[in-house]
């Protein structure tokens, strides 16, 4: 099995690629989002353009494949299982659409992106999956896509993966799950999150990020995990500098 990583900082790379530390991301809630300052359609177009341009660079290894399209061009008869969040899917959409045209059978393209319902001409390649699978697969919602992909690979065994079989497999699993748990939490500002973190650190000393996020949510407030992590990291750095 071959694998690649879709990186906002380096483009398409292999797990063996030698890279430097970086913080670029396509996630709009992060400070280092490469489309920061854009909104709506402009943000989506900027993400696609960024992915296209970074793919023109030869990358950390000159012999690497630099786009999903180049993967399917080299391996047209091999299933391609893509695991990505909605923000990364948005950046890769055009590349994926071109990649689809290279496959010997369109059903060889499978996309795991929990909660994503549509993706233009690629909608039929989105596998049915959402947060209701979290209880049976375990882990956090942030790692759910990876766990779904692992489940599909384990159950496929030596059978060739395709959209129809994988959709049927996940559809049956989804039908057995209870409704998604919805939390009635109020959205707060970054400053309110920082204030909470500061008070907790001053009162309790060093407390892990995951523990603080759980306490924050238990108090009835909402904050996405990556956003909380970014603010927590800033607060810890500021405390050390002070």
Helices and strands as residue ranges (DSSP letters): E 4-7, E 11-14, H 40-54, H 68-74, E 80-83, H 86-102, G 106-108, E 109-112, G 120-125, G 131-133, H 134-137, G 141-143, H 144-156, H 163-175, E 186-187, H 190-204, H 209-218, E 221-222, H 225-241
